[in-house]
Amino acid sequence: MNRIIEWLPTQVDRRLRVLGWVYLAAQIFLVGTGGLVRLTSSGLGCPTWPKCTADSIVNTPEMGIHGVIEFGNRLLGVLLGLVAIAAFVAVLRMRRSRPDLFRLTLLAGLGIPAQAVIGGISVLTQLNPYVVGLHFVISVGLVGLCTAFVYRLYTTPGPRERVVPLGFLIVTHLTSFAVAVTIAVGILTTGSGPHAGDADAPRNGLDSELLQHVHSWPAYVTVALTVVLVVWAVTRRLPVRRWVVLLLAVEIAQTAVGLIQANLGLPAILVGIHMVLACVLASAMTAVVLNLKQPVVSDAPPAPKAPAESLAR
C-alpha cells in the first residue's frame, strides 16, 4: 500500500494529463454510445435496472442485438466510473497543494453514480422523455467538469485575473447562456421526435416541427455572438482568441449537421453526431469561459546578484 501511495503524483505530470484527456474523451464517448442505444431502439434492451433482466446482470442471447447494445453502454458506464476513481485517487496527494483538482474530480466522480441512477430511472419509467433529457443534461455537466479538470492541469494554481475587456467577458457569458438554451431546446426537440429509444416509449407530446424552428433561434444567436467574439479577440489579439475560433468551428459543424438532418428527415447517424457535437460544443464553451482569466503574474523584483568581488573569492 505504501508503495502505491508513493507512486501517486505530488504535482501535475504527464501521467495526470493523459488521464485527464482520457477522462474527458470517455465522457463524450459515453454520450455517443448512449445515442446509439437510443437511435437503434435499444433503450429497453435491458428491460430493468440495475440488473439487465430480473434474473441476470448481463444480457442474454435471447435479447438479441438490442440487449447487446444496451448492456454494452452500461458496461462502458462502469469503465468510466473506474476512470473517475483513478482520477480522484491520482490527485489525493495533491489535495492541499491543488484543492481545485481535488474538488473537480470529486464532483465529477459523484456525478457518475448519479447519472447511473437517472439512467436506471429512465428504464424503469419506460424511457420517459423528460427523464432521458435529464440524463443528457447531467452528461453535458460532466463534460464541462472534465473540461475544467483538463484545463486546470495545464495552468498555474493561485490567484487569477481577467485578461479580456469587461465587454468581451459580458458577451462571452451571453454566448454561454445561448449555448445552454440551445442545448435545452434541442433536448425537448429530440424528446418530441421519432427517436424514442424504443417503439413503445412515450413522447413529450410537443410539436416537433415547431420545436425544430425554435431550436434554431438560440443556435443562430450563439453563432452570431461567437462571430463577434472571434472578430474582437483576433483584432485585439486577446489570449482567448484560439479558443473562440475553435468554438466557432464547432458551432459551424453543429449547425451544418443540424440543417442536414432536418432536411433529410432526421437520419439516426446524423442525430447521433449532433448529440456528440452538443457535448463538444459545451466543452469548447467551457474552455472559452475558463480562459477569460489567467494566473496572476508575480511582479516581485528579481533577487539581487552577488557582488563581483564576492564571486571571485
C-alpha positions in Angstrom: 0.0 0.0 0.0 2.8 2.4 0.9 4.4 1.7 -2.5 1.2 2.6 -4.3 0.8 5.8 -2.3 4.4 6.8 -3.1 3.7 6.2 -6.8 0.9 8.7 -6.8 2.0 12.1 -8.2 2.7 15.0 -5.9 2.5 17.5 -8.7 0.9 17.6 -12.2 2.9 15.4 -14.5 2.4 13.7 -17.9 0.5 10.7 -16.3 -2.1 13.0 -14.8 -2.5 15.0 -18.0 -3.0 11.8 -20.1 -5.6 10.6 -17.5 -7.4 14.0 -17.7 -7.7 13.7 -21.5 -8.9 10.1 -21.3 -11.5 11.2 -18.7 -12.9 13.9 -21.0 -12.8 11.7 -24.1 -14.6 8.9 -22.2 -17.4 11.2 -21.0 -18.1 12.3 -24.6 -17.7 8.8 -26.0 -20.3 7.5 -23.5 -22.7 10.1 -24.8 -22.1 8.7 -28.3 -22.8 5.1 -27.2 -25.9 6.4 -25.3 -27.1 7.9 -28.5 -26.5 4.6 -30.2 -28.8 2.9 -27.7 -31.5 5.4 -28.3 -31.2 5.6 -32.1 -31.2 1.8 -32.5 -34.4 1.5 -30.3 -32.3 -0.4 -27.7 -33.3 1.7 -24.8 -35.2 -1.2 -23.2 -32.7 -3.8 -24.5 -32.2 -4.4 -20.8 -35.8 -4.0 -19.5 -34.9 -3.5 -15.9 -32.2 -1.9 -13.6 -29.7 -2.4 -12.0 -29.8 -5.9 -13.5 -30.2 -6.4 -17.2 -33.2 -8.7 -16.6 -34.9 -9.9 -13.5 -32.6 -12.9 -13.3 -29.4 -11.8 -15.0 -27.0 -8.9 -14.5 -25.8 -9.3 -18.1 -27.7 -9.6 -21.3 -28.8 -13.0 -22.6 -28.7 -14.4 -26.2 -32.5 -14.3 -26.3 -32.4 -10.5 -26.0 -30.7 -10.1 -29.4 -28.7 -7.1 -30.6 -30.7 -4.6 -28.5 -29.6 -6.3 -25.3 -26.0 -6.3 -26.5 -26.1 -2.6 -27.3 -27.9 -1.6 -24.0 -25.7 -3.7 -21.8 -22.6 -2.6 -23.7 -23.5 1.0 -22.9 -23.9 0.1 -19.2 -20.6 -1.7 -19.2 -18.9 1.4 -20.6 -20.5 3.5 -17.8 -18.8 1.2 -15.3 -15.5 1.7 -17.1 -16.0 5.4 -17.0 -16.6 5.1 -13.3 -13.2 3.3 -12.9 -11.5 6.2 -14.8 -13.2 8.6 -12.4 -11.9 6.7 -9.4 -8.4 6.6 -11.0 -8.5 10.4 -11.5 -9.7 11.0 -7.9 -7.0 8.8 -6.4 -4.4 10.3 -8.6 -4.8 13.8 -7.1 -5.2 12.6 -3.4 -1.6 13.5 -2.5 -2.2 16.9 -4.1 -5.4 17.8 -2.2 -3.7 20.5 -0.2 -1.5 22.0 -2.9 -4.1 21.7 -5.6 -7.5 21.7 -4.0 -9.1 22.7 -7.3 -8.1 19.4 -8.9 -9.4 17.5 -5.8 -12.8 19.3 -5.9 -13.2 18.8 -9.7 -12.5 15.0 -9.6 -14.8 14.7 -6.5 -17.7 16.4 -8.2 -17.3 14.6 -11.5 -16.9 11.3 -9.7 -20.1 11.8 -7.7 -21.9 12.8 -10.9 -21.3 9.4 -12.5 -23.3 7.2 -10.0 -26.0 10.0 -10.0 -26.0 9.6 -13.8 -26.3 5.8 -13.5 -29.3 6.2 -11.2 -31.1 8.6 -13.5 -30.4 6.2 -16.4 -32.0 3.4 -14.3 -35.0 5.6 -13.6 -35.4 6.2 -17.3 -35.5 2.5 -17.9 -38.0 1.9 -15.1 -40.2 4.7 -16.4 -40.2 3.2 -19.9 -37.9 5.9 -21.3 -39.9 8.9 -20.1 -38.6 11.7 -22.4 -38.0 14.2 -19.6 -36.0 11.7 -17.5 -34.0 10.8 -20.6 -33.5 14.5 -21.2 -32.2 15.0 -17.7 -29.8 12.1 -18.3 -28.3 14.1 -21.2 -28.2 17.3 -19.2 -26.1 15.6 -16.5 -23.8 14.2 -19.2 -23.2 17.8 -20.5 -22.5 19.0 -17.0 -19.9 16.2 -16.5 -18.3 17.0 -19.8 -17.9 20.6 -18.5 -16.4 19.4 -15.3 -13.9 17.2 -17.1 -13.0 20.1 -19.4 -12.3 22.2 -16.4 -10.2 19.4 -14.9 -8.1 19.2 -18.1 -7.7 23.0 -18.2 -6.5 23.1 -14.6 -3.9 20.5 -15.3 -2.2 23.0 -17.7 -2.5 26.1 -15.5 -0.6 27.5 -12.6 -2.5 27.4 -9.3 -3.2 30.6 -7.3 -5.0 33.9 -7.8 -6.3 34.6 -11.3 -7.1 37.9 -13.1 -9.2 38.9 -16.0 -7.2 39.1 -19.3 -10.1 40.4 -21.5 -12.1 43.6 -21.6 -15.2 43.7 -19.5 -17.4 43.9 -22.6 -15.8 40.8 -24.0 -16.5 38.9 -20.7 -20.2 40.0 -20.8 -20.6 38.9 -24.5 -18.9 35.6 -23.6 -21.3 34.9 -20.8 -24.3 35.8 -23.0 -22.9 33.3 -25.6 -22.7 30.6 -22.9 -26.3 31.3 -21.9 -27.3 31.0 -25.6 -25.4 27.7 -25.8 -27.3 26.4 -22.7 -30.7 27.4 -24.1 -29.8 25.8 -27.5 -28.9 22.5 -25.9 -32.0 22.6 -23.6 -34.4 23.3 -26.5 -32.6 20.6 -28.5 -33.3 18.1 -25.8 -37.0 19.0 -25.9 -37.0 18.7 -29.7 -35.4 15.2 -29.5 -38.0 14.3 -26.9 -40.8 15.1 -29.4 -39.2 13.4 -32.4 -39.1 9.9 -33.7 -36.1 8.5 -31.9 -37.6 7.5 -28.6 -35.2 4.6 -27.8 -38.0 2.0 -28.1 -41.0 1.6 -30.3 -43.4 1.8 -27.4 -41.6 4.6 -25.5 -43.7 7.8 -24.9 -43.0 11.2 -26.5 -43.4 14.5 -24.7 -46.3 15.5 -26.9 -44.8 18.8 -28.1 -44.9 19.9 -31.8 -41.7 18.5 -33.2 -41.8 20.6 -36.4 -42.3 23.8 -34.4 -39.6 22.9 -31.9 -37.1 22.4 -34.8 -37.6 26.0 -35.7 -37.5 27.2 -32.1 -34.3 25.2 -31.6 -32.6 27.1 -34.4 -33.2 30.5 -33.0 -30.8 30.4 -30.0 -28.4 28.4 -32.2 -28.2 31.3 -34.7 -27.9 33.8 -31.8 -25.0 31.6 -30.5 -23.2 31.7 -33.8 -23.7 35.5 -34.2 -22.4 36.2 -30.7 -19.4 33.9 -31.3 -18.6 35.7 -34.6 -18.5 38.9 -32.6 -16.1 37.3 -30.1 -13.8 36.0 -32.8 -13.5 39.3 -34.6 -13.0 41.1 -31.2 -10.4 38.6 -30.0 -8.4 38.4 -33.3 -8.3 42.1 -33.9 -7.3 42.8 -30.3 -5.0 39.7 -30.1 -6.6 38.6 -26.9 -5.2 35.5 -25.2 -8.5 33.7 -25.7 -8.6 34.1 -29.4 -7.7 30.5 -30.4 -10.4 29.2 -28.1 -13.2 31.3 -29.6 -12.0 30.3 -33.1 -12.3 26.7 -32.0 -15.8 27.4 -30.6 -16.9 28.9 -33.8 -15.6 25.9 -35.8 -17.6 23.5 -33.6 -20.7 25.7 -34.0 -20.4 25.7 -37.7 -20.1 21.9 -37.8 -23.0 21.5 -35.4 -25.2 23.9 -37.4 -24.4 22.1 -40.7 -25.3 18.7 -39.2 -28.5 20.1 -37.7 -29.6 21.6 -41.0 -28.8 18.5 -43.0 -30.5 16.1 -40.5 -33.7 18.3 -40.5 -33.9 18.3 -44.3 -33.2 14.5 -44.6 -35.9 13.5 -42.1 -33.6 13.0 -39.0 -31.5 10.0 -40.1 -30.2 8.2 -37.0 -26.5 8.6 -37.8 -26.8 12.4 -38.1 -28.8 12.7 -34.9 -26.1 10.7 -33.1 -23.4 13.0 -34.5 -25.5 16.0 -33.5 -25.7 14.7 -29.9 -21.9 14.2 -29.6 -21.2 17.6 -31.1 -23.5 19.1 -28.5 -21.1 17.8 -25.8 -18.1 19.0 -27.8 -19.8 22.4 -28.0 -20.3 22.5 -24.2 -16.7 21.6 -23.8 -15.4 24.3 -26.1 -17.7 26.9 -24.5 -16.4 25.9 -21.1 -12.8 26.3 -22.3 -13.6 29.8 -23.6 -15.1 30.9 -20.2 -12.1 29.4 -18.3 -9.6 31.3 -20.4 -11.2 34.7 -19.6 -8.9 34.7 -16.6 -5.3 33.6 -16.2 -3.0 33.2 -13.2 -1.7 36.4 -11.8 1.9 37.1 -12.9 4.1 37.8 -10.0 5.7 41.2 -10.2 8.2 40.5 -7.4 11.6 42.0 -8.2 14.4 39.5 -9.1 16.8 38.5 -6.4 19.9 40.8 -6.2 23.0 39.4 -7.8 26.0 38.8 -5.6 28.8 41.4 -5.8 31.5 40.6 -8.3 34.2 40.6 -5.7 32.4 38.0 -3.5 32.0 35.8 -6.6 35.7 36.0 -7.3 36.6 34.6 -3.9 
